[in-house]
Amino acid sequence: MTLTAPETHLPTEVTLSTAGLTPEDVVAVARHGATVSIADEALDAVARVRAHVEELAASETPAYGISTGFGALATLHIPQEKRTQLQKSLIRSHAAGMGPAVEREVARALMFLRAKTLASGRTGVRPVVLETFVKLLNAGITPVIREFGSLGCSGDLAPLSHVALVLMGEGEAEGPDGARFGGAGEPPVAELLAAHGIEPVTLAEKEGLALVNGTEGMLGMLLMALHDLRQLAKTADVTAAMSVEGLLGTDQVFLPELHAPLRPHPGQADSAANMLAVLRGSPIVASHREGDTRVQDAYSLRCAPQVAGAFRDTVAHAATVAERELAASIDNPVVLPDGRVSSNGNFHGAPVAYVLDFLAIAVADLASMAERRTDRMLDPARSHGLPAFLAHDPGVDSGLMIAQYTQAGLVSDCKRLAVPASVDSIPSSAMQEDHVSMGWHAARKLRKAVENLRRVLAIELVTAARAIDLRTQMSDGALVPGAGTAAAVAVLRRTVAGPGADRFMSPELEEADRILAGGELLAAVEEAAGPLS
């Protein structure tokens, strides 16, 4: 489930120029179908550089990627009469992915980002190639890209080749209505393009390489993950605050003088401020400020801002890398402003792969801490007066016992997904490509980890809300939550019932997950407690 919060700040139309795209542009096109147009400046630059490439193609002097083979075959000079076939052969052979199709938003992000690179004027394609790319996006035509095939070096070769094949009127694709084309027993892709008035492109010199030599697949997934993780960072502060309240914890450890002045990590200060705001005015928290024999809370409560803050700072670092990559024009060979067509290694995915792996580590740790808070609320030896497993009739009812099992399983999966992909490398292309980034795989596992984290927080939400409700019931209504946490509980209670006898649990957890994905929780909490950082 993709995070689908109302995103009125995202553009509904994006213009491709030679530079200047934002992460929000990518999310708008990939997830929300924003219309794409091309600036005249970009078309002029593309045409100008293409004229130079055609001069090189007509020359007797071999130029890599224009009049030669590729990869380990880069020393072979290709005669002019075979160059069109060379482009077709490149794309057909490189579209060698296997496994299930990746998500539509992943394909659209990859397509849009490659169109951005083509528009930079550094790749040497004809304007018609860029224009057709954009027509596919605006028509809602999605190439079928398979899960396996990219090693994250020489770009995301196989995924991009599956896209390029559709540009040629071949391969597999899905129409805007979800109908499939190009597979066994399905109409050909050329019919889908024709139905939308799109003429397939016959690729010329240099254009095959220009379509497939980039990090757009892994970058697109990174940008969307960052978009989601920023929302989940705030969500984690809310559910942690709810757990503090449910466990009769203190809010005094979140005071600002204990954070930025003493340990100036910006994420930590933001997280502590969020938790303090959500707990502000809580009668439950105030009820035990005096006479409580506990000296301090468990780490999963007291150190929540330190862990969530480190998570936030990791997201900020990854965003810096993503923004640099978004500003890049990656191709090999690349056409430089002075006209040189130069081979290079900018397609290597290491910068992106590293932060994808780093994020997966931070996700696993944040999920792990949330699970520890949930477990504490279910254990009568540590929950300070709550019934075992928050059950209505412990022994007869099991309460949220198995919900925590599910949460533990999700956290365990996050830990497995935190194992870095970028430390692996399997040589390819007859040892020409003897070190690869595995960035695509780092991105694929991060997507799963992000989804797991949201579900972990959904279970913490359900648990903490029940604990808070029980505190109110057990005090005959004297102890009520603060405005921020009360708003969170109220949102959940619209569709998920409060404490009571055991009932079918799975739909309630799925509903909590939907509430988080839809942004309803944060909207309600921020209305009650003020904007969160």
Backbone torsions as a table, in degrees:
resi	resn	phi	psi	omega
1	MET	NA	123.8	177.8
2	THR	-80.6	144.3	172.7
3	LEU	-62.1	127.8	-172.1
4	THR	-126.9	30.8	-179.5
5	ALA	-58.1	145.6	175.9
6	PRO	-54.8	123.2	-172.0
7	GLU	-124.3	71.8	-176.3
8	THR	-70.2	-14.6	-179.9
9	HIS	-80.2	-10.3	-177.9
10	LEU	-82.3	144.2	-179.4
11	PRO	-71.7	153.6	174.7
12	THR	-99.9	-11.4	174.8
13	GLU	-141.8	137.1	-178.1
14	VAL	-126.5	133.3	178.6
15	THR	-106.3	125.5	176.3
16	LEU	-83.3	124.7	171.3
17	SER	-123.7	-164.2	-178.6
18	THR	-74.1	-13.0	178.8
19	ALA	-166.1	174.0	167.6
20	GLY	104.7	7.3	178.2
21	LEU	-71.1	153.7	177.6
22	THR	-116.1	161.7	174.4
23	PRO	-57.8	-35.3	179.6
24	GLU	-64.7	-34.3	176.1
25	ASP	-59.9	-43.0	-177.8
26	VAL	-64.7	-45.8	179.4
27	VAL	-63.1	-40.5	-178.6
28	ALA	-61.6	-42.4	-179.5
29	VAL	-75.3	-45.4	-173.9
30	ALA	-67.1	-44.2	-172.1
31	ARG	-100.6	-32.1	-168.9
32	HIS	-116.6	6.4	173.5
33	GLY	67.9	28.9	176.9
34	ALA	-55.8	142.3	-179.9
35	THR	-74.4	140.8	-178.6
36	VAL	-111.9	133.2	172.8
37	SER	-126.5	168.0	-177.3
38	ILE	-120.5	128.3	178.7
39	ALA	-70.7	146.4	177.0
40	ASP	-56.9	-36.2	179.5
41	GLU	-57.2	-41.6	-179.2
42	ALA	-69.1	-44.5	179.7
43	LEU	-62.5	-38.0	177.5
44	ASP	-64.2	-43.3	-180.0
45	ALA	-64.9	-42.3	179.5
46	VAL	-62.4	-44.6	-179.5
47	ALA	-65.0	-40.6	-178.7
48	ARG	-63.9	-45.0	-179.4
49	VAL	-70.3	-35.1	178.7
50	ARG	-62.9	-38.5	178.8
51	ALA	-59.7	-38.6	178.0
52	HIS	-66.2	-41.4	179.4
53	VAL	-62.9	-39.4	-179.9
54	GLU	-66.7	-32.0	173.5
55	GLU	-63.6	-43.2	178.5
56	LEU	-65.8	-36.5	-179.9
57	ALA	-65.1	-31.9	-179.4
58	ALA	-81.2	-11.5	-177.7
59	SER	-75.4	155.0	175.5
60	GLU	-77.8	-15.8	-179.1
61	THR	-81.3	123.0	-179.5
62	PRO	-61.4	139.6	175.6
63	ALA	-129.1	125.6	-174.7
64	TYR	-58.6	132.6	177.4
65	GLY	81.2	-12.8	179.1
66	ILE	-106.4	-47.7	-179.6
67	SER	-129.6	20.8	177.6
68	THR	-128.7	173.4	171.1
69	GLY	-75.4	-170.3	-172.7
70	PHE	-125.6	158.0	175.0
71	GLY	58.8	-126.3	-179.9
72	ALA	-68.0	-12.7	-179.9
73	LEU	-103.2	21.4	-173.5
74	ALA	-69.6	-14.9	-178.8
75	THR	-88.5	-5.7	-177.8
76	LEU	-85.3	124.6	176.1
77	HIS	-83.0	130.4	-176.4
78	ILE	-105.7	123.7	179.0
79	PRO	-65.6	155.0	-173.6
80	GLN	-57.4	-38.3	-175.3
81	GLU	-68.0	-11.9	-179.7
82	LYS	-108.0	1.6	-171.8
83	ARG	-73.9	-33.9	175.3
84	THR	-63.8	-42.8	177.3
85	GLN	-64.8	-34.0	177.4
86	LEU	-59.2	-43.5	-179.9
87	GLN	-64.2	-45.2	178.9
88	LYS	-62.2	-42.2	-178.9
89	SER	-64.6	-40.7	178.7
90	LEU	-57.4	-51.6	-176.1
91	ILE	-67.4	-45.3	-178.2
92	ARG	-62.5	-42.8	-177.3
93	SER	-73.3	-32.3	-177.8
94	HIS	-82.3	-17.0	175.1
95	ALA	-80.9	69.4	-170.6
96	ALA	-117.8	25.1	-178.4
97	GLY	-70.3	159.8	177.2
98	MET	-136.8	168.2	176.6
99	GLY	94.9	-174.9	180.0
100	PRO	-66.1	157.4	176.6
101	ALA	-70.7	141.3	175.6
102	VAL	-74.5	168.7	-175.5
103	GLU	-65.1	151.3	-178.7
104	ARG	-55.9	-42.7	-177.1
105	GLU	-65.3	-30.8	177.6
106	VAL	-67.7	-44.2	179.1
107	ALA	-63.4	-43.0	-178.1
108	ARG	-68.1	-38.5	177.0
109	ALA	-62.5	-44.8	179.0
110	LEU	-60.1	-46.0	-179.3
111	MET	-62.4	-46.7	-177.6
112	PHE	-64.3	-41.4	180.0
113	LEU	-67.3	-36.1	176.9
114	ARG	-70.1	-36.4	174.8
115	ALA	-60.7	-38.8	176.2
116	LYS	-58.2	-43.3	-180.0
117	THR	-67.3	-41.9	178.1
118	LEU	-60.8	-36.8	-178.5
119	ALA	-71.7	-13.4	-178.8
120	SER	-68.9	-19.0	-177.3
121	GLY	79.3	15.9	-179.0
122	ARG	-107.5	-0.1	-173.3
123	THR	-104.7	-22.9	175.9
124	GLY	87.0	15.6	178.0
125	VAL	-82.9	164.5	173.4
126	ARG	-76.5	153.5	177.1
127	PRO	-54.6	-34.2	-177.5
128	VAL	-62.1	-29.6	178.9
129	VAL	-66.9	-48.4	178.2
130	LEU	-62.5	-44.4	-178.2
131	GLU	-62.8	-39.0	179.5
132	THR	-69.9	-37.6	175.1
133	PHE	-55.1	-47.4	-178.0
134	VAL	-67.9	-36.9	177.0
135	LYS	-60.8	-39.8	177.4
136	LEU	-60.3	-45.3	179.4
137	LEU	-61.3	-47.9	-176.0
138	ASN	-70.0	-25.4	177.0
139	ALA	-80.5	-9.1	-177.9
140	GLY	75.0	22.1	177.4
141	ILE	-85.6	125.0	-175.2
142	THR	-117.0	112.4	174.0
143	PRO	-59.6	144.4	175.9
144	VAL	-82.4	114.5	-179.8
145	ILE	-111.4	128.8	-175.4
146	ARG	-86.2	154.4	-175.2
147	GLU	-59.9	-41.1	-174.2
148	PHE	-112.5	141.6	177.9
149	GLY	155.0	-29.2	-178.0
150	SER	-94.2	137.5	171.0
151	LEU	-104.2	1.8	177.8
152	GLY	71.6	26.0	176.0
153	CYS	-146.8	151.1	-159.8
154	SER	56.8	28.1	-177.7
155	GLY	80.3	-175.5	173.7
156	ASP	-84.9	72.8	-168.0
157	LEU	-57.5	-56.0	-175.9
158	ALA	-64.5	-48.6	178.8
159	PRO	-57.3	-44.9	179.7
160	LEU	-66.2	-32.2	178.3
161	SER	-67.9	-35.8	175.8
162	HIS	-62.5	-35.0	176.4
163	VAL	-69.5	-46.8	-177.8
164	ALA	-61.9	-32.8	179.7
165	LEU	-64.2	-38.2	177.3
166	VAL	-68.1	-36.7	175.6
167	LEU	-57.1	-32.7	178.9
168	MET	-82.8	-2.4	-178.1
169	GLY	85.1	18.4	-178.5
170	GLU	-123.8	-169.4	175.4
171	GLY	75.6	-151.4	-177.6
172	GLU	-127.3	143.8	179.9
173	ALA	-154.3	165.4	177.1
174	GLU	-121.1	134.7	178.2
175	GLY	-78.3	173.0	-178.9
176	PRO	-62.3	-21.4	178.3
177	ASP	-92.5	3.0	179.3
178	GLY	91.4	-4.9	179.0
179	ALA	-67.0	141.1	-176.7
180	ARG	-99.8	144.4	179.5
181	PHE	-133.3	147.5	171.4
182	GLY	95.2	-16.0	178.7
183	GLY	-84.8	178.7	-179.9
184	ALA	-59.3	126.3	179.4
185	GLY	77.2	6.1	-178.9
186	GLU	-107.3	155.6	176.0
187	PRO	-61.4	154.3	179.6
188	PRO	-70.5	154.9	-179.6
189	VAL	-60.8	-32.2	180.0
190	ALA	-57.7	-33.3	177.7
191	GLU	-67.8	-38.3	177.5
192	LEU	-63.0	-45.4	179.1
193	LEU	-63.2	-42.6	-178.9
194	ALA	-62.4	-37.1	179.9
195	ALA	-63.4	-21.2	179.8
196	HIS	-109.3	13.9	176.7
197	GLY	69.2	29.4	-177.5
198	ILE	-108.6	126.1	178.5
199	GLU	-89.6	126.2	177.1
200	PRO	-59.0	150.7	-177.5
201	VAL	-96.9	133.0	169.0
202	THR	-94.7	112.4	-171.8
203	LEU	-72.6	141.1	177.2
204	ALA	-109.3	-174.9	-176.8
205	GLU	-50.3	139.2	175.7
206	LYS	77.5	-20.7	-169.7
207	GLU	-72.6	-30.4	177.0
208	GLY	-60.5	-51.3	178.1
209	LEU	-62.2	-40.1	-176.5
210	ALA	-63.1	-25.3	-178.5
211	LEU	-84.2	-17.3	-169.5
212	VAL	-123.4	-3.6	-170.8
213	ASN	-101.5	68.0	-179.2
214	GLY	-155.4	170.0	-177.8
215	THR	-99.0	23.1	-170.3
216	GLU	-62.6	-33.3	-179.5
217	GLY	-63.4	-52.6	-179.0
218	MET	-68.7	-35.2	179.1
219	LEU	-66.3	-43.5	179.0
220	GLY	-59.2	-43.3	179.2
221	MET	-68.3	-34.5	176.4
222	LEU	-64.2	-46.7	-178.1
223	LEU	-62.2	-40.7	179.3
224	MET	-70.8	-36.9	176.6
225	ALA	-62.9	-43.3	178.3
226	LEU	-61.2	-41.5	178.0
227	HIS	-57.8	-43.8	-179.4
228	ASP	-72.4	-40.0	-175.4
229	LEU	-68.2	-30.4	175.3
230	ARG	-62.8	-40.5	177.6
231	GLN	-68.4	-40.9	-178.8
232	LEU	-70.4	-26.9	176.5
233	ALA	-62.7	-44.4	177.5
234	LYS	-68.2	-38.1	177.8
235	THR	-60.7	-42.0	179.9
236	ALA	-63.4	-35.6	176.3
237	ASP	-65.0	-38.1	179.7
238	VAL	-67.4	-49.5	-177.9
239	THR	-67.5	-33.3	176.1
240	ALA	-65.1	-42.3	178.0
241	ALA	-62.5	-40.2	177.3
242	MET	-62.2	-40.2	178.3
243	SER	-65.9	-39.7	175.7
244	VAL	-57.1	-45.6	-179.5
245	GLU	-65.6	-45.9	-179.2
246	GLY	-63.4	-29.0	-179.0
247	LEU	-97.9	12.5	-179.2
248	LEU	56.1	41.9	177.1
249	GLY	-84.0	173.9	-179.7
250	THR	-100.4	148.4	174.6
251	ASP	-97.1	-1.9	-174.7
252	GLN	-69.1	-22.8	178.4
253	VAL	-75.0	-5.3	-179.8
254	PHE	-101.6	4.5	180.0
255	LEU	-60.7	141.2	-173.5
256	PRO	-59.7	-31.8	-178.0
257	GLU	-66.7	-13.3	178.8
258	LEU	-92.0	-0.3	-172.2
259	HIS	-119.4	-92.9	-173.4
260	ALA	-53.3	-42.5	-179.3
261	PRO	-66.4	-28.4	-176.8
262	LEU	-98.5	-32.5	-176.0
263	ARG	-146.5	90.1	-166.0
264	PRO	-79.3	52.3	170.1
265	HIS	-88.3	119.0	-172.8
266	PRO	-61.5	-37.7	-179.6
267	GLY	-63.2	-38.9	179.3
268	GLN	-62.3	-46.5	179.9
269	ALA	-62.0	-40.7	179.4
270	ASP	-65.1	-44.2	-179.0
271	SER	-63.5	-45.3	179.0
272	ALA	-61.8	-41.5	179.1
273	ALA	-63.1	-39.6	178.1
274	ASN	-62.6	-47.3	-178.4
275	MET	-63.9	-40.3	178.4
276	LEU	-63.0	-40.4	-180.0
277	ALA	-66.2	-42.1	-178.5
278	VAL	-66.8	-32.7	-178.4
279	LEU	-90.0	-4.8	-174.5
280	ARG	-56.2	131.2	175.7
281	GLY	75.0	16.2	-177.2
282	SER	-75.4	117.8	173.8
283	PRO	-63.2	-31.2	178.0
284	ILE	-63.3	-47.5	179.7
285	VAL	-64.8	-41.7	-178.2
286	ALA	-66.7	-25.6	-172.7
287	SER	-64.7	-22.5	-176.2
288	HIS	-122.3	22.2	175.9
289	ARG	-69.2	-27.5	178.6
290	GLU	-113.7	138.0	173.9
291	GLY	80.7	6.5	177.9
292	ASP	-84.6	123.8	-176.2
293	THR	-78.2	-10.8	179.4
294	ARG	-72.5	135.2	179.9
295	VAL	-80.5	-41.2	-176.9
296	GLN	-158.0	157.5	-179.0
297	ASP	-81.1	164.2	175.3
298	ALA	-62.6	158.2	-177.4
299	TYR	-57.7	-36.9	-175.9
300	SER	-64.4	-18.3	173.7
301	LEU	-98.1	-55.3	-173.0
302	ARG	-65.1	-36.2	-176.0
303	CYS	-99.2	13.3	-179.7
304	ALA	-55.9	-43.7	179.5
305	PRO	-66.1	-30.6	-179.6
306	GLN	-67.5	-40.8	179.8
307	VAL	-77.3	-48.2	178.4
308	ALA	-64.0	-32.3	177.3
309	GLY	-67.8	-41.5	176.1
310	ALA	-63.1	-36.9	175.0
311	PHE	-59.5	-47.7	179.7
312	ARG	-60.6	-42.0	-178.7
313	ASP	-68.8	-31.6	174.9
314	THR	-66.5	-41.7	176.3
315	VAL	-60.6	-41.5	-179.5
316	ALA	-64.2	-41.4	177.7
317	HIS	-63.2	-45.1	-179.8
318	ALA	-63.2	-35.6	178.7
319	ALA	-64.4	-36.4	177.0
320	THR	-62.0	-45.4	178.1
321	VAL	-63.1	-43.5	-178.4
322	ALA	-62.8	-39.9	-179.4
323	GLU	-67.9	-36.0	175.5
324	ARG	-65.1	-42.6	-179.4
325	GLU	-67.6	-35.0	178.0
326	LEU	-64.5	-29.8	178.6
327	ALA	-82.3	-6.1	-175.0
328	ALA	-81.0	157.9	171.1
329	SER	-122.0	97.1	-170.3
330	ILE	-103.7	121.5	173.2
331	ASP	-160.3	160.4	176.0
332	ASN	-147.8	114.7	-1.1
333	PRO	-74.1	162.1	179.3
334	VAL	-114.0	146.4	179.5
335	VAL	-94.5	114.4	-177.4
336	LEU	-81.7	160.4	-178.8
337	PRO	-57.4	-28.0	-179.9
338	ASP	-85.6	4.7	176.5
339	GLY	97.1	-12.4	177.7
340	ARG	-66.6	141.1	173.7
341	VAL	-108.4	108.4	-166.6
342	SER	-120.7	134.0	171.4
343	SER	-71.5	147.9	-178.1
344	ASN	-158.9	179.9	-179.1
345	GLY	-119.1	23.7	-175.8
346	ASN	-68.5	-12.9	178.9
347	PHE	-73.9	-11.1	-178.0
348	HIS	-66.5	130.9	-171.0
349	GLY	-87.5	9.4	-173.7
350	ALA	-52.9	-47.2	-177.6
351	PRO	-58.0	-40.5	-179.9
352	VAL	-75.4	-42.5	-178.2
353	ALA	-59.6	-42.0	-178.1
354	TYR	-60.2	-45.8	-176.8
355	VAL	-74.8	-28.5	173.2
356	LEU	-60.5	-43.8	177.8
357	ASP	-67.9	-40.0	-180.0
358	PHE	-60.8	-43.1	179.3
359	LEU	-62.6	-39.5	179.8
360	ALA	-62.3	-34.8	176.8
361	ILE	-65.7	-47.0	-179.7
362	ALA	-63.9	-39.1	177.5
363	VAL	-60.4	-45.1	-178.8
364	ALA	-61.4	-40.3	-177.6
365	ASP	-70.9	-41.5	178.2
366	LEU	-63.1	-41.4	177.7
367	ALA	-64.1	-39.9	-179.1
368	SER	-62.3	-42.9	-180.0
369	MET	-66.2	-39.3	178.1
370	ALA	-62.2	-40.7	178.7
371	GLU	-63.2	-37.5	179.5
372	ARG	-64.8	-37.5	177.3
373	ARG	-66.3	-41.5	178.1
374	THR	-60.3	-48.6	-179.4
375	ASP	-58.9	-38.4	-179.2
376	ARG	-64.5	-38.1	179.5
377	MET	-68.5	-21.9	-177.0
378	LEU	-91.5	-9.9	-174.2
379	ASP	-101.8	113.0	-177.1
380	PRO	-62.5	-20.0	178.2
381	ALA	-75.1	-15.9	-176.1
382	ARG	-128.2	-2.6	-172.9
383	SER	-95.6	0.2	174.8
384	HIS	59.8	55.6	170.6
385	GLY	102.5	-3.3	178.3
386	LEU	-81.3	150.7	178.5
387	PRO	-68.5	153.9	-179.3
388	ALA	-54.8	128.3	178.2
389	PHE	57.5	18.4	-178.4
390	LEU	56.1	32.2	-176.9
391	ALA	-79.5	150.3	177.7
392	HIS	-66.7	-43.9	179.1
393	ASP	-137.1	82.8	-175.0
394	PRO	-52.4	133.5	-175.4
395	GLY	104.5	-51.1	172.6
396	VAL	-80.9	-45.6	179.0
397	ASP	-102.5	145.6	177.6
398	SER	-97.2	-9.5	177.8
399	GLY	59.2	-130.0	-175.8
400	LEU	-100.2	21.5	-178.0
401	MET	-53.2	-50.7	-173.2
402	ILE	-81.2	-20.7	172.3
403	ALA	-60.1	-38.5	177.0
404	GLN	-68.6	-31.9	174.1
405	TYR	-59.1	-46.6	179.4
406	THR	-60.2	-43.7	179.6
407	GLN	-62.5	-42.5	178.5
408	ALA	-62.6	-38.8	177.3
409	GLY	-64.1	-39.8	177.7
410	LEU	-64.8	-40.4	179.2
411	VAL	-66.4	-41.1	177.8
412	SER	-60.1	-41.0	177.8
413	ASP	-64.2	-39.1	177.0
414	CYS	-60.1	-39.9	-179.9
415	LYS	-65.3	-40.0	176.4
416	ARG	-64.0	-41.8	-179.6
417	LEU	-70.3	-15.5	178.6
418	ALA	-79.5	-9.8	175.6
419	VAL	-64.5	122.6	-172.1
420	PRO	-63.2	137.1	171.4
421	ALA	-84.0	-29.1	-171.9
422	SER	-74.0	-8.6	176.3
423	VAL	-82.8	-7.6	-179.2
424	ASP	-96.7	152.2	174.4
425	SER	-156.6	127.5	176.0
426	ILE	-121.2	116.5	-177.0
427	PRO	-60.2	150.7	-179.8
428	SER	-143.7	177.2	176.8
429	SER	53.2	52.0	176.0
430	ALA	54.0	40.5	177.2
431	MET	70.8	5.6	172.5
432	GLN	-69.4	-41.0	177.2
433	GLU	-101.4	75.4	-167.9
434	ASP	-92.0	2.1	173.9
435	HIS	-148.1	123.4	-176.1
436	VAL	-126.2	162.1	-170.2
437	SER	-93.0	-25.0	-173.2
438	MET	58.1	28.6	-178.2
439	GLY	-65.5	-34.5	177.4
440	TRP	-59.5	-43.8	-179.0
441	HIS	-69.3	-34.8	174.2
442	ALA	-60.7	-39.5	179.7
443	ALA	-69.4	-41.0	-178.7
444	ARG	-63.4	-42.3	-179.0
445	LYS	-73.4	-29.9	176.2
446	LEU	-64.3	-39.0	178.2
447	ARG	-57.2	-42.9	179.1
448	LYS	-66.8	-40.2	-179.5
449	ALA	-64.0	-40.3	178.8
450	VAL	-62.1	-43.1	177.7
451	GLU	-63.0	-42.1	177.4
452	ASN	-60.6	-44.1	-179.2
453	LEU	-59.9	-44.3	-179.8
454	ARG	-60.7	-40.3	179.4
455	ARG	-68.6	-37.7	175.8
456	VAL	-60.1	-44.6	179.8
457	LEU	-68.3	-31.6	176.0
458	ALA	-63.1	-40.1	178.7
459	ILE	-69.7	-38.0	175.0
460	GLU	-63.0	-39.5	177.6
461	LEU	-58.5	-49.1	-179.5
462	VAL	-61.8	-42.5	-177.8
463	THR	-67.7	-49.3	-177.7
464	ALA	-64.8	-38.2	178.5
465	ALA	-62.5	-40.8	178.1
466	ARG	-67.0	-40.6	179.0
467	ALA	-61.6	-42.2	179.1
468	ILE	-64.6	-45.0	178.2
469	ASP	-59.0	-40.8	-180.0
470	LEU	-66.3	-37.7	176.4
471	ARG	-58.5	-42.7	179.9
472	THR	-66.0	-44.3	179.9
473	GLN	-63.9	-42.6	-175.7
474	MET	-70.3	-19.4	179.0
475	SER	-101.4	13.4	-177.4
476	ASP	55.2	36.5	175.0
477	GLY	87.0	0.9	-178.3
478	ALA	-73.8	-36.2	-177.1
479	LEU	-101.1	111.5	-179.3
480	VAL	-121.4	157.7	-179.9
481	PRO	-73.7	166.1	173.2
482	GLY	-71.2	173.6	-175.1
483	ALA	-60.4	-42.4	-177.6
484	GLY	-66.2	-49.4	-179.3
485	THR	-70.8	-33.7	176.4
486	ALA	-61.5	-38.7	177.9
487	ALA	-64.2	-39.7	178.6
488	ALA	-64.1	-45.1	179.1
489	VAL	-63.0	-42.0	-177.8
490	ALA	-62.0	-40.4	178.4
491	VAL	-61.4	-44.9	-179.9
492	LEU	-64.3	-41.1	-174.6
493	ARG	-70.8	-10.9	174.6
494	ARG	-61.4	-33.3	-174.7
495	THR	-130.6	-10.4	179.7
496	VAL	-123.1	120.0	-176.1
497	ALA	-67.8	159.6	179.8
498	GLY	-82.9	-159.7	-176.5
499	PRO	-57.0	148.2	179.7
500	GLY	169.8	-173.6	-180.0
501	ALA	-61.8	157.0	-178.4
502	ASP	-55.9	140.9	177.2
503	ARG	-144.5	172.3	-179.0
504	PHE	-57.3	113.4	-169.0
505	MET	-85.4	-34.9	-172.2
506	SER	-55.7	-47.2	-179.3
507	PRO	-61.6	-31.7	179.9
508	GLU	-69.8	-39.2	177.6
509	LEU	-67.5	-40.0	177.6
510	GLU	-64.1	-37.3	178.4
511	GLU	-66.5	-40.5	176.1
512	ALA	-61.5	-39.6	177.4
513	ASP	-62.4	-41.7	178.9
514	ARG	-63.2	-39.4	179.5
515	ILE	-62.4	-40.6	177.8
516	LEU	-68.0	-45.1	-177.6
517	ALA	-64.2	-34.0	-178.3
518	GLY	-81.8	-5.0	178.2
519	GLY	78.9	7.0	-177.1
520	GLU	-66.0	-38.8	-178.2
521	LEU	-61.9	-52.2	-177.0
522	LEU	-63.9	-38.6	-179.8
523	ALA	-60.4	-44.0	-178.7
524	ALA	-69.1	-42.4	-178.5
525	VAL	-66.5	-41.8	-179.1
526	GLU	-69.1	-30.2	175.6
527	GLU	-67.0	-35.2	-177.1
528	ALA	-85.8	-38.2	-171.5
529	ALA	-108.2	-7.7	-176.6
530	GLY	98.4	164.8	-178.5
531	PRO	-58.6	139.9	176.8
532	LEU	-100.2	149.8	-178.1
533	SER	-80.4	NA	NA
